[in-house]
Amino acid sequence: MAAAGLTKRFPGAVAHGIHSITLEDIRHYFKHDATEENHVPTLNYDLRSNKTVLPHAKLYGYDTTFSTVSMRIMDQVLRDMDKKDWYLTNYNTLEKLAHTAHMNEVWAKAKVHYDSISLLEPSGQLCRCLTDVQNNGIMKMLPFMSLKIRFPGITSGMHLQLENGQADWSGNIYHYAFFNDWSNELKNFDFSGEHVKERAAKKLVDGDKGMKARLVNEEAWKFWKHGMKSRNKHDDYELAMFLYCTLNQ
């Protein structure tokens, strides 16, 4: 993988890039004839479901007859704006719009690399490594992200205070820049066992206390915008490699 320009950021970069992707997004940016059996795992938008990670990006059903991506984003978010326990815990509608627009920017940047990769045709051996999500870290990162989205502050190291009612995270939201946290604890963590939430609060501590600013004014937007612009550019290439191999091999 290193010979192909991939780094230890690969699991996190890919997980961030696919955690909320829909089949419509895949068809728009990467492969127009992708099917519902696309093997791109994503997080379940339904936060009440016990099935946190889905094996394929789902057909969301938002209106793709709009001519611009911006209107598609509006429809995707606003059509479900009254739903509780949906998409992103504690995000208000404006924050959901900002996140969805941010992800479309990620996919637009990854598409540039995807189109170049399609001319090179990566080897089958490389693609087998990149698509082996059970062993390359992706299926550790995705459930980790799901926990942090469903239970903001769970990895802050404040689990005792949370249990004792001394800290209230109900108004907080997960931090979108966490996705490259990687450790032996995460590598060896069992997400399929019992008491996952409790064990994660003790074993997967990374000090993440959520976003420093809710998106409620101009000053907060400066903070959000800076974070979205400070992404590692090479992550786009790593995401594109995974998507190309998954959708074409």
Secondary structure, 3 states (H helix, E strand, C coil): CHHHCCCCCHHHHHHHHHCCCCHHHHHHHCCCCCCCCCCCCEECCECCCCCCEECCCCCCCCCCCCCCHHHHHHHHHHCCCCCCCECCCCCCHHHHHHHHHHHHHHHHHHHHHHHHHHHHCCCHHHHHHHCCCCCCCHHHHHHHHHHHHHCCCCCCCCHHHHHCCCCCCCCCCCCCCCCCCCCHHHHHCCCCCCCHHHHHHHHCCCCCCCCCCCCCCHHHHHHHHHHHHCCCCHHHHHHHHHHHHHHHC
